[in-house]
Amino acid sequence: MGFSKSRKHERKTLQNRSLEDVLREFRDDIKCSEMFKFLCGSLEPYRDVVDRVRCLAIGSFHDEFPAKYQMALLCELVSFFSADVQVSIYDPVFTKEDYEYVTNRHNWSVSQEPPCWIKDSTRTLFFIPHAPLDLTEQVLQRECPHLWLANHAVAHTDRYAEFQLYEKYPIMSKLVYLLNQETSELPLRTSGKETNTAGRTITKATVQQSTERDENAAVRVRTSVTTRSEEFTPFIPRRKRRNRKSFQAPQLDYAKINSHFESCRVLQDFNGGELLKNKPWINSFSDLALHLIE
């Protein structure tokens, strides 16, 4: 109850302050954070390349608390690259005040459709916080992003079985498949602490614990099967036995999916998301990750 009242009081206080004042404070929070330090480190190799930013699904930054922090991060990213960076931004929930704020900024525009300069997406940073999967699929297909700051592709789709994702969001399923392939091909190191490209942290203790769990699970399964087999042998009709043998998991051919990319890796996942938690921005950047799509 106390936390809820505190949040309500905080939002009421924000509503009584100008947007510029709030963004100034939020930009300071971001600028001093480990999250932004890590992000700038990963973007440094592209600092002289990126001169455009495409931002979608940000919400109304006049009305919504998470959107204010997301706008603050966007402003810091623009400053990181160059004040002359072109920014295309859009969300269907934009208010009149949101439109006015964007159109009054230098080199900023509100655009639902891809701007003409999006054809060279290698020079564009895509910042798409908390986009639904249908929008993500559409942008991947139409705008061919290269640098992709958005929800971690694996975390964003883990509620779908592989076949379901393949059927409903084929482009996104290929992206996830390539990310998982990249992860599986990494050499496993058992000394020190390593973070693979899908954002999973691997340590020597983790490997040992995983091995022990697998061995214990195998023993439990063997014991359980032996015990049950000694007690009874279930009768299975011949037709069901035949159907069981004939069932095969569908083979998914990702090579058939037409896309602009053939590889994907995560450049930054903020220590598996730990740098995004328990911060002033609450859940504004949950599951955020920087992907390189090629």
Phi and psi restraints in degrees (value plus and minus 20) as a CYANA .aco file:
   2 GLY   PHI     -79.9   -39.9
   2 GLY   PSI     -63.0   -23.0
   3 PHE   PHI     -84.0   -44.0
   3 PHE   PSI     -61.5   -21.5
   4 SER   PHI     -82.5   -42.5
   4 SER   PSI     -64.1   -24.1
   5 LYS   PHI     -84.1   -44.1
   5 LYS   PSI     -59.0   -19.0
   6 SER   PHI     -82.6   -42.6
   6 SER   PSI     -62.5   -22.5
   7 ARG   PHI     -84.0   -44.0
   7 ARG   PSI     -62.0   -22.0
   8 LYS   PHI     -83.6   -43.6
   8 LYS   PSI     -61.8   -21.8
   9 HIS   PHI     -84.5   -44.5
   9 HIS   PSI     -60.3   -20.3
  10 GLU   PHI     -82.9   -42.9
  10 GLU   PSI     -63.9   -23.9
  11 ARG   PHI     -87.9   -47.9
  11 ARG   PSI     -57.4   -17.4
  12 LYS   PHI     -84.3   -44.3
  12 LYS   PSI     -59.8   -19.8
  13 THR   PHI     -83.8   -43.8
  13 THR   PSI     -61.7   -21.7
  14 LEU   PHI     -82.6   -42.6
  14 LEU   PSI     -57.0   -17.0
  15 GLN   PHI     -85.5   -45.5
  15 GLN   PSI     -45.1    -5.1
  16 ASN   PHI    -107.5   -67.5
  16 ASN   PSI     -20.0    20.0
  17 ARG   PHI    -131.2   -91.2
  17 ARG   PSI     134.7   174.7
  18 SER   PHI     -89.3   -49.3
  18 SER   PSI     133.2   173.2
  19 LEU   PHI     -80.6   -40.6
  19 LEU   PSI     -61.4   -21.4
  20 GLU   PHI     -80.5   -40.5
  20 GLU   PSI     -59.6   -19.6
  21 ASP   PHI     -86.0   -46.0
  21 ASP   PSI     -63.7   -23.7
  22 VAL   PHI     -86.4   -46.4
  22 VAL   PSI     -65.2   -25.2
  23 LEU   PHI     -83.3   -43.3
  23 LEU   PSI     -55.9   -15.9
  24 ARG   PHI     -80.9   -40.9
  24 ARG   PSI     -64.9   -24.9
  25 GLU   PHI     -86.0   -46.0
  25 GLU   PSI     -64.4   -24.4
  26 PHE   PHI     -88.1   -48.1
  26 PHE   PSI     -55.2   -15.2
  27 ARG   PHI     -85.1   -45.1
  27 ARG   PSI     -57.1   -17.1
  28 ASP   PHI     -84.2   -44.2
  28 ASP   PSI     -60.8   -20.8
  29 ASP   PHI     -77.8   -37.8
  29 ASP   PSI     -66.0   -26.0
  30 ILE   PHI     -90.0   -50.0
  30 ILE   PSI     -65.0   -25.0
  31 LYS   PHI     -79.3   -39.3
  31 LYS   PSI     -54.0   -14.0
  32 CYS   PHI    -109.9   -69.9
  32 CYS   PSI     -19.4    20.6
  33 SER   PHI    -107.5   -67.5
  33 SER   PSI     133.6   173.6
  34 GLU   PHI     -85.1   -45.1
  34 GLU   PSI     -53.7   -13.7
  35 MET   PHI     -75.7   -35.7
  35 MET   PSI     -69.3   -29.3
  36 PHE   PHI     -90.4   -50.4
  36 PHE   PSI     -54.3   -14.3
  37 LYS   PHI     -81.3   -41.3
  37 LYS   PSI     -65.3   -25.3
  38 PHE   PHI     -85.2   -45.2
  38 PHE   PSI     -61.2   -21.2
  39 LEU   PHI     -84.2   -44.2
  39 LEU   PSI     -64.8   -24.8
  40 CYS   PHI     -83.1   -43.1
  40 CYS   PSI     -56.7   -16.7
  41 GLY   PHI     -81.7   -41.7
  41 GLY   PSI     -58.9   -18.9
  42 SER   PHI     -95.7   -55.7
  42 SER   PSI     -47.6    -7.6
  43 LEU   PHI    -108.2   -68.2
  43 LEU   PSI     -31.9     8.1
  44 GLU   PHI     -74.2   -34.2
  44 GLU   PSI     -62.8   -22.8
  45 PRO   PHI     -82.1   -42.1
  45 PRO   PSI     -37.2     2.8
  46 TYR   PHI    -128.7   -88.7
  46 TYR   PSI     -10.3    29.7
  47 ARG   PHI     -83.6   -43.6
  47 ARG   PSI     -56.2   -16.2
  48 ASP   PHI    -109.6   -69.6
  48 ASP   PSI     -20.7    19.3
  49 VAL   PHI    -122.0   -82.0
  49 VAL   PSI     -66.9   -26.9
  50 VAL   PHI     -93.1   -53.1
  50 VAL   PSI     104.6   144.6
  51 ASP   PHI    -153.3  -113.3
  51 ASP   PSI      -5.3    34.7
  52 ARG   PHI    -165.0  -125.0
  52 ARG   PSI     127.2   167.2
  53 VAL   PHI    -151.9  -111.9
  53 VAL   PSI     110.6   150.6
  54 ARG   PHI    -133.4   -93.4
  54 ARG   PSI      97.1   137.1
  55 CYS   PHI    -140.3  -100.3
  55 CYS   PSI     106.1   146.1
  56 LEU   PHI    -153.3  -113.3
  56 LEU   PSI     139.2   179.2
  57 ALA   PHI      39.4    79.4
  57 ALA   PSI      22.0    62.0
  58 ILE   PHI    -113.7   -73.7
  58 ILE   PSI     -39.1     0.9
  59 GLY   PHI      65.5   105.5
  59 GLY   PSI    -199.9  -159.9
  60 SER   PHI    -105.3   -65.3
  60 SER   PSI      89.3   129.3
  61 PHE   PHI     -99.4   -59.4
  61 PHE   PSI     -23.8    16.2
  62 HIS   PHI    -106.6   -66.6
  62 HIS   PSI     -50.2   -10.2
  63 ASP   PHI    -128.2   -88.2
  63 ASP   PSI     -46.5    -6.5
  64 GLU   PHI    -131.1   -91.1
  64 GLU   PSI     113.1   153.1
  65 PHE   PHI     -80.8   -40.8
  65 PHE   PSI     -70.8   -30.8
  66 PRO   PHI     -79.5   -39.5
  66 PRO   PSI     -57.3   -17.3
  67 ALA   PHI     -86.3   -46.3
  67 ALA   PSI     -49.9    -9.9
  68 LYS   PHI     -84.5   -44.5
  68 LYS   PSI     -62.8   -22.8
  69 TYR   PHI     -89.7   -49.7
  69 TYR   PSI     -56.4   -16.4
  70 GLN   PHI     -86.8   -46.8
  70 GLN   PSI     -58.0   -18.0
  71 MET   PHI     -86.5   -46.5
  71 MET   PSI     -57.6   -17.6
  72 ALA   PHI     -82.8   -42.8
  72 ALA   PSI     -61.7   -21.7
  73 LEU   PHI     -85.2   -45.2
  73 LEU   PSI     -61.4   -21.4
  74 LEU   PHI     -78.6   -38.6
  74 LEU   PSI     -64.9   -24.9
  75 CYS   PHI     -82.9   -42.9
  75 CYS   PSI     -59.0   -19.0
  76 GLU   PHI     -88.3   -48.3
  76 GLU   PSI     -55.9   -15.9
  77 LEU   PHI     -85.9   -45.9
  77 LEU   PSI     -61.6   -21.6
  78 VAL   PHI     -81.1   -41.1
  78 VAL   PSI     -62.7   -22.7
  79 SER   PHI     -85.8   -45.8
  79 SER   PSI     -54.6   -14.6
  80 PHE   PHI     -83.5   -43.5
  80 PHE   PSI     -63.7   -23.7
  81 PHE   PHI     -99.4   -59.4
  81 PHE   PSI     -82.2   -42.2
  82 SER   PHI    -199.3  -159.3
  82 SER   PSI     127.2   167.2
  83 ALA   PHI     -85.9   -45.9
  83 ALA   PSI     -38.6     1.4
  84 ASP   PHI    -111.6   -71.6
  84 ASP   PSI     -12.8    27.2
  85 VAL   PHI     -81.4   -41.4
  85 VAL   PSI     116.3   156.3
  86 GLN   PHI    -103.4   -63.4
  86 GLN   PSI     114.1   154.1
  87 VAL   PHI    -142.2  -102.2
  87 VAL   PSI     105.5   145.5
  88 SER   PHI    -133.2   -93.2
  88 SER   PSI     103.7   143.7
  89 ILE   PHI    -155.8  -115.8
  89 ILE   PSI     125.6   165.6
  90 TYR   PHI    -182.1  -142.1
  90 TYR   PSI     122.7   162.7
  91 ASP   PHI    -173.3  -133.3
  91 ASP   PSI     114.8   154.8
  92 PRO   PHI     -82.6   -42.6
  92 PRO   PSI     -36.9     3.1
  93 VAL   PHI    -110.1   -70.1
  93 VAL   PSI     -16.7    23.3
  94 PHE   PHI     -73.5   -33.5
  94 PHE   PSI     117.6   157.6
  95 THR   PHI    -113.0   -73.0
  95 THR   PSI     155.2   195.2
  96 LYS   PHI     -78.7   -38.7
  96 LYS   PSI     -59.6   -19.6
  97 GLU   PHI     -85.9   -45.9
  97 GLU   PSI     -57.5   -17.5
  98 ASP   PHI     -82.4   -42.4
  98 ASP   PSI     -66.7   -26.7
  99 TYR   PHI     -78.8   -38.8
  99 TYR   PSI     -66.1   -26.1
 100 GLU   PHI     -84.0   -44.0
 100 GLU   PSI     -60.0   -20.0
 101 TYR   PHI     -83.0   -43.0
 101 TYR   PSI     -64.5   -24.5
 102 VAL   PHI     -87.1   -47.1
 102 VAL   PSI     -67.4   -27.4
 103 THR   PHI     -88.1   -48.1
 103 THR   PSI     -39.1     0.9
 104 ASN   PHI    -108.7   -68.7
 104 ASN   PSI     -20.6    19.4
 105 ARG   PHI    -115.4   -75.4
 105 ARG   PSI     125.2   165.2
 106 HIS   PHI     -86.1   -46.1
 106 HIS   PSI     105.1   145.1
 107 ASN   PHI      48.7    88.7
 107 ASN   PSI      -2.8    37.2
 108 TRP   PHI    -125.7   -85.7
 108 TRP   PSI     125.9   165.9
 109 SER   PHI    -168.7  -128.7
 109 SER   PSI     132.9   172.9
 110 VAL   PHI    -115.5   -75.5
 110 VAL   PSI     101.0   141.0
 111 SER   PHI    -168.2  -128.2
 111 SER   PSI      93.6   133.6
 112 GLN   PHI     -92.4   -52.4
 112 GLN   PSI     -63.0   -23.0
 113 GLU   PHI    -101.0   -61.0
 113 GLU   PSI     132.5   172.5
 114 PRO   PHI     -78.6   -38.6
 114 PRO   PSI     110.1   150.1
 115 PRO   PHI     -86.8   -46.8
 115 PRO   PSI     141.7   181.7
 116 CYS   PHI     -81.4   -41.4
 116 CYS   PSI     -52.2   -12.2
 117 TRP   PHI     -95.6   -55.6
 117 TRP   PSI     -24.3    15.7
 118 ILE   PHI     -90.0   -50.0
 118 ILE   PSI     -32.0     8.0
 119 LYS   PHI     -78.4   -38.4
 119 LYS   PSI     -52.3   -12.3
 120 ASP   PHI    -121.2   -81.2
 120 ASP   PSI      57.0    97.0
 121 SER   PHI     -91.7   -51.7
 121 SER   PSI     -32.3     7.7
 122 THR   PHI     -88.2   -48.2
 122 THR   PSI     -36.0     4.0
 123 ARG   PHI    -120.9   -80.9
 123 ARG   PSI     -11.1    28.9
 124 THR   PHI    -137.9   -97.9
 124 THR   PSI     113.3   153.3
 125 LEU   PHI    -114.4   -74.4
 125 LEU   PSI     103.3   143.3
 126 PHE   PHI    -113.7   -73.7
 126 PHE   PSI     102.2   142.2
 127 PHE   PHI    -137.3   -97.3
 127 PHE   PSI      86.6   126.6
 128 ILE   PHI    -152.6  -112.6
 128 ILE   PSI      61.0   101.0
 129 PRO   PHI     -96.7   -56.7
 129 PRO   PSI     111.1   151.1
 130 HIS   PHI      37.5    77.5
 130 HIS   PSI      19.8    59.8
 131 ALA   PHI     -99.6   -59.6
 131 ALA   PSI     121.5   161.5
 132 PRO   PHI     -85.4   -45.4
 132 PRO   PSI     138.6   178.6
 133 LEU   PHI     -85.0   -45.0
 133 LEU   PSI     -52.1   -12.1
 134 ASP   PHI     -86.7   -46.7
 134 ASP   PSI     -57.1   -17.1
 135 LEU   PHI     -90.1   -50.1
 135 LEU   PSI     -60.4   -20.4
 136 THR   PHI     -78.8   -38.8
 136 THR   PSI     -65.4   -25.4
 137 GLU   PHI     -80.2   -40.2
 137 GLU   PSI     -63.0   -23.0
 138 GLN   PHI     -85.4   -45.4
 138 GLN   PSI     -63.3   -23.3
 139 VAL   PHI     -88.6   -48.6
 139 VAL   PSI     -60.5   -20.5
 140 LEU   PHI     -79.8   -39.8
 140 LEU   PSI     -57.8   -17.8
 141 GLN   PHI     -98.4   -58.4
 141 GLN   PSI     -61.6   -21.6
 142 ARG   PHI    -110.5   -70.5
 142 ARG   PSI     -53.0   -13.0
 143 GLU   PHI    -131.1   -91.1
 143 GLU   PSI     -25.6    14.4
 144 CYS   PHI      29.8    69.8
 144 CYS   PSI      39.4    79.4
 145 PRO   PHI     -85.8   -45.8
 145 PRO   PSI     134.2   174.2
 146 HIS   PHI    -134.8   -94.8
 146 HIS   PSI     -78.9   -38.9
 147 LEU   PHI    -117.6   -77.6
 147 LEU   PSI     100.7   140.7
 148 TRP   PHI    -148.6  -108.6
 148 TRP   PSI      81.6   121.6
 149 LEU   PHI    -119.4   -79.4
 149 LEU   PSI      81.7   121.7
 150 ALA   PHI    -179.2  -139.2
 150 ALA   PSI    -191.7  -151.7
 151 ASN   PHI     -77.2   -37.2
 151 ASN   PSI     118.2   158.2
 152 HIS   PHI     -73.9   -33.9
 152 HIS   PSI     103.4   143.4
 153 ALA   PHI     -76.4   -36.4
 153 ALA   PSI     -59.6   -19.6
 154 VAL   PHI     -91.5   -51.5
 154 VAL   PSI     -68.2   -28.2
 155 ALA   PHI     -84.1   -44.1
 155 ALA   PSI     -52.8   -12.8
 156 HIS   PHI     -93.3   -53.3
 156 HIS   PSI     -38.3     1.7
 157 THR   PHI    -140.8  -100.8
 157 THR   PSI     -13.5    26.5
 158 ASP   PHI     -89.4   -49.4
 158 ASP   PSI     -29.2    10.8
 159 ARG   PHI    -100.1   -60.1
 159 ARG   PSI     -28.4    11.6
 160 TYR   PHI    -122.8   -82.8
 160 TYR   PSI     119.6   159.6
 161 ALA   PHI     -88.3   -48.3
 161 ALA   PSI     136.3   176.3
 162 GLU   PHI     -76.6   -36.6
 162 GLU   PSI     -64.1   -24.1
 163 PHE   PHI     -86.6   -46.6
 163 PHE   PSI     -59.2   -19.2
 164 GLN   PHI     -82.2   -42.2
 164 GLN   PSI     -64.3   -24.3
 165 LEU   PHI     -84.4   -44.4
 165 LEU   PSI     -60.9   -20.9
 166 TYR   PHI     -80.5   -40.5
 166 TYR   PSI     -60.7   -20.7
 167 GLU   PHI     -95.0   -55.0
 167 GLU   PSI     -60.2   -20.2
 168 LYS   PHI    -109.4   -69.4
 168 LYS   PSI     -61.5   -21.5
 169 TYR   PHI    -151.7  -111.7
 169 TYR   PSI      56.0    96.0
 170 PRO   PHI     -80.3   -40.3
 170 PRO   PSI     -61.9   -21.9
 171 ILE   PHI     -84.0   -44.0
 171 ILE   PSI     -65.4   -25.4
 172 MET   PHI     -84.9   -44.9
 172 MET   PSI     -57.2   -17.2
 173 SER   PHI     -85.1   -45.1
 173 SER   PSI     -56.9   -16.9
 174 LYS   PHI     -86.5   -46.5
 174 LYS   PSI     -58.9   -18.9
 175 LEU   PHI     -81.6   -41.6
 175 LEU   PSI     -66.0   -26.0
 176 VAL   PHI     -84.8   -44.8
 176 VAL   PSI     -62.0   -22.0
 177 TYR   PHI     -78.5   -38.5
 177 TYR   PSI     -66.3   -26.3
 178 LEU   PHI     -86.2   -46.2
 178 LEU   PSI     -56.5   -16.5
 179 LEU   PHI     -82.8   -42.8
 179 LEU   PSI     -64.4   -24.4
 180 ASN   PHI     -86.8   -46.8
 180 ASN   PSI     -55.6   -15.6
 181 GLN   PHI     -83.6   -43.6
 181 GLN   PSI     -63.1   -23.1
 182 GLU   PHI     -79.2   -39.2
 182 GLU   PSI     -60.0   -20.0
 183 THR   PHI     -87.8   -47.8
 183 THR   PSI     -64.9   -24.9
 184 SER   PHI     -87.7   -47.7
 184 SER   PSI     -43.1    -3.1
 185 GLU   PHI    -107.4   -67.4
 185 GLU   PSI     -26.7    13.3
 186 LEU   PHI     -91.2   -51.2
 186 LEU   PSI     119.9   159.9
 187 PRO   PHI     -88.5   -48.5
 187 PRO   PSI     117.6   157.6
 188 LEU   PHI    -106.4   -66.4
 188 LEU   PSI      98.6   138.6
 189 ARG   PHI    -122.7   -82.7
 189 ARG   PSI     117.4   157.4
 190 THR   PHI    -128.2   -88.2
 190 THR   PSI     -11.0    29.0
 191 SER   PHI    -143.0  -103.0
 191 SER   PSI     120.6   160.6
 192 GLY   PHI      56.2    96.2
 192 GLY   PSI    -185.4  -145.4
 193 LYS   PHI    -144.2  -104.2
 193 LYS   PSI     103.1   143.1
 194 GLU   PHI    -143.3  -103.3
 194 GLU   PSI     124.5   164.5
 195 THR   PHI    -137.3   -97.3
 195 THR   PSI     101.0   141.0
 196 ASN   PHI    -101.9   -61.9
 196 ASN   PSI     156.4   196.4
 197 THR   PHI     -92.6   -52.6
 197 THR   PSI     -33.4     6.6
 198 ALA   PHI    -113.5   -73.5
 198 ALA   PSI     -15.7    24.3
 199 GLY   PHI      70.4   110.4
 199 GLY   PSI      -4.0    36.0
 200 ARG   PHI    -118.7   -78.7
 200 ARG   PSI     111.9   151.9
 201 THR   PHI    -110.3   -70.3
 201 THR   PSI     109.0   149.0
 202 ILE   PHI    -137.5   -97.5
 202 ILE   PSI     106.3   146.3
 203 THR   PHI    -150.5  -110.5
 203 THR   PSI     150.2   190.2
 204 LYS   PHI     -81.7   -41.7
 204 LYS   PSI     -60.7   -20.7
 205 ALA   PHI     -84.1   -44.1
 205 ALA   PSI     -58.0   -18.0
 206 THR   PHI     -81.7   -41.7
 206 THR   PSI     -64.1   -24.1
 207 VAL   PHI     -82.3   -42.3
 207 VAL   PSI     -65.2   -25.2
 208 GLN   PHI     -84.4   -44.4
 208 GLN   PSI     -64.1   -24.1
 209 GLN   PHI     -82.9   -42.9
 209 GLN   PSI     -61.0   -21.0
 210 SER   PHI     -83.2   -43.2
 210 SER   PSI     -61.7   -21.7
 211 THR   PHI     -83.2   -43.2
 211 THR   PSI     -64.5   -24.5
 212 GLU   PHI     -83.6   -43.6
 212 GLU   PSI     -60.9   -20.9
 213 ARG   PHI     -82.2   -42.2
 213 ARG   PSI     -62.4   -22.4
 214 ASP   PHI     -82.7   -42.7
 214 ASP   PSI     -63.1   -23.1
 215 GLU   PHI     -85.3   -45.3
 215 GLU   PSI     -64.5   -24.5
 216 ASN   PHI     -83.7   -43.7
 216 ASN   PSI     -59.9   -19.9
 217 ALA   PHI     -83.8   -43.8
 217 ALA   PSI     -60.7   -20.7
 218 ALA   PHI     -83.1   -43.1
 218 ALA   PSI     -61.2   -21.2
 219 VAL   PHI     -83.7   -43.7
 219 VAL   PSI     -64.1   -24.1
 220 ARG   PHI     -82.7   -42.7
 220 ARG   PSI     -61.6   -21.6
 221 VAL   PHI     -84.0   -44.0
 221 VAL   PSI     -66.1   -26.1
 222 ARG   PHI     -81.9   -41.9
 222 ARG   PSI     -62.3   -22.3
 223 THR   PHI     -84.2   -44.2
 223 THR   PSI     -64.0   -24.0
 224 SER   PHI     -83.5   -43.5
 224 SER   PSI     -64.1   -24.1
 225 VAL   PHI     -84.2   -44.2
 225 VAL   PSI     -63.3   -23.3
 226 THR   PHI     -82.0   -42.0
 226 THR   PSI     -63.6   -23.6
 227 THR   PHI     -83.8   -43.8
 227 THR   PSI     -65.5   -25.5
 228 ARG   PHI     -86.4   -46.4
 228 ARG   PSI     -58.3   -18.3
 229 SER   PHI     -88.3   -48.3
 229 SER   PSI     -49.7    -9.7
 230 GLU   PHI     -93.0   -53.0
 230 GLU   PSI     -49.5    -9.5
 231 GLU   PHI     -98.3   -58.3
 231 GLU   PSI     -66.0   -26.0
 232 PHE   PHI    -180.6  -140.6
 232 PHE   PSI     142.5   182.5
 233 THR   PHI    -138.8   -98.8
 233 THR   PSI      88.4   128.4
 234 PRO   PHI     -85.6   -45.6
 234 PRO   PSI     124.6   164.6
 235 PHE   PHI    -108.6   -68.6
 235 PHE   PSI     106.2   146.2
 236 ILE   PHI    -139.1   -99.1
 236 ILE   PSI      99.5   139.5
 237 PRO   PHI     -75.8   -35.8
 237 PRO   PSI     130.3   170.3
 238 ARG   PHI     -79.3   -39.3
 238 ARG   PSI     -58.6   -18.6
 239 ARG   PHI     -82.8   -42.8
 239 ARG   PSI     -61.5   -21.5
 240 LYS   PHI     -88.3   -48.3
 240 LYS   PSI     -56.5   -16.5
 241 ARG   PHI     -83.2   -43.2
 241 ARG   PSI     -59.8   -19.8
 242 ARG   PHI     -85.9   -45.9
 242 ARG   PSI     -62.2   -22.2
 243 ASN   PHI     -86.3   -46.3
 243 ASN   PSI     -57.4   -17.4
 244 ARG   PHI     -84.9   -44.9
 244 ARG   PSI     -59.7   -19.7
 245 LYS   PHI     -89.4   -49.4
 245 LYS   PSI     -54.1   -14.1
 246 SER   PHI    -101.2   -61.2
 246 SER   PSI     -36.5     3.5
 247 PHE   PHI     -91.1   -51.1
 247 PHE   PSI     114.3   154.3
 248 GLN   PHI    -156.2  -116.2
 248 GLN   PSI     121.1   161.1
 249 ALA   PHI     -84.0   -44.0
 249 ALA   PSI     120.4   160.4
 250 PRO   PHI     -81.9   -41.9
 250 PRO   PSI     119.2   159.2
 251 GLN   PHI    -106.4   -66.4
 251 GLN   PSI     102.9   142.9
 252 LEU   PHI    -119.9   -79.9
 252 LEU   PSI      99.4   139.4
 253 ASP   PHI    -121.4   -81.4
 253 ASP   PSI      75.1   115.1
 254 TYR   PHI     -92.0   -52.0
 254 TYR   PSI     -40.8    -0.8
 255 ALA   PHI     -85.8   -45.8
 255 ALA   PSI     -42.8    -2.8
 256 LYS   PHI     -97.5   -57.5
 256 LYS   PSI     -35.5     4.5
 257 ILE   PHI     -99.8   -59.8
 257 ILE   PSI      97.9   137.9
 258 ASN   PHI     -96.4   -56.4
 258 ASN   PSI      99.7   139.7
 259 SER   PHI    -169.2  -129.2
 259 SER   PSI     145.3   185.3
 260 HIS   PHI    -105.2   -65.2
 260 HIS   PSI     -22.1    17.9
 261 PHE   PHI    -146.0  -106.0
 261 PHE   PSI     135.8   175.8
 262 GLU   PHI    -149.1  -109.1
 262 GLU   PSI     -19.7    20.3
 263 SER   PHI    -172.8  -132.8
 263 SER   PSI     137.1   177.1
 264 CYS   PHI    -173.8  -133.8
 264 CYS   PSI     117.1   157.1
 265 ARG   PHI    -164.7  -124.7
 265 ARG   PSI     135.3   175.3
 266 VAL   PHI    -111.3   -71.3
 266 VAL   PSI      99.6   139.6
 267 LEU   PHI    -102.2   -62.2
 267 LEU   PSI     -50.3   -10.3
 268 GLN   PHI    -173.5  -133.5
 268 GLN   PSI     104.7   144.7
 269 ASP   PHI    -142.6  -102.6
 269 ASP   PSI      -8.1    31.9
 270 PHE   PHI      38.3    78.3
 270 PHE   PSI      33.4    73.4
 271 ASN   PHI      34.3    74.3
 271 ASN   PSI      30.6    70.6
 272 GLY   PHI      45.4    85.4
 272 GLY   PSI       3.7    43.7
 273 GLY   PHI      71.8   111.8
 273 GLY   PSI     -25.1    14.9
 274 GLU   PHI     -84.6   -44.6
 274 GLU   PSI     -52.9   -12.9
 275 LEU   PHI     -94.8   -54.8
 275 LEU   PSI     -26.5    13.5
 276 LEU   PHI    -119.0   -79.0
 276 LEU   PSI     -30.6     9.4
 277 LYS   PHI    -113.5   -73.5
 277 LYS   PSI     132.8   172.8
 278 ASN   PHI      33.9    73.9
 278 ASN   PSI      26.5    66.5
 279 LYS   PHI    -140.9  -100.9
 279 LYS   PSI     147.6   187.6
 280 PRO   PHI     -78.0   -38.0
 280 PRO   PSI     -45.7    -5.7
 281 TRP   PHI    -101.6   -61.6
 281 TRP   PSI     -16.1    23.9
 282 ILE   PHI      35.1    75.1
 282 ILE   PSI    -131.7   -91.7
 283 ASN   PHI    -129.9   -89.9
 283 ASN   PSI       3.7    43.7
 284 SER   PHI     -84.2   -44.2
 284 SER   PSI     -46.4    -6.4
 285 PHE   PHI    -145.6  -105.6
 285 PHE   PSI       7.2    47.2
 286 SER   PHI     -80.4   -40.4
 286 SER   PSI     115.1   155.1
 287 ASP   PHI      45.8    85.8
 287 ASP   PSI      -3.6    36.4
 288 LEU   PHI     -89.6   -49.6
 288 LEU   PSI     121.3   161.3
 289 ALA   PHI    -174.8  -134.8
 289 ALA   PSI     129.9   169.9
 290 LEU   PHI    -120.0   -80.0
 290 LEU   PSI      98.0   138.0
 291 HIS   PHI    -126.0   -86.0
 291 HIS   PSI     128.5   168.5
 292 LEU   PHI    -133.2   -93.2
 292 LEU   PSI      95.2   135.2
 293 ILE   PHI    -130.1   -90.1
 293 ILE   PSI     100.2   140.2
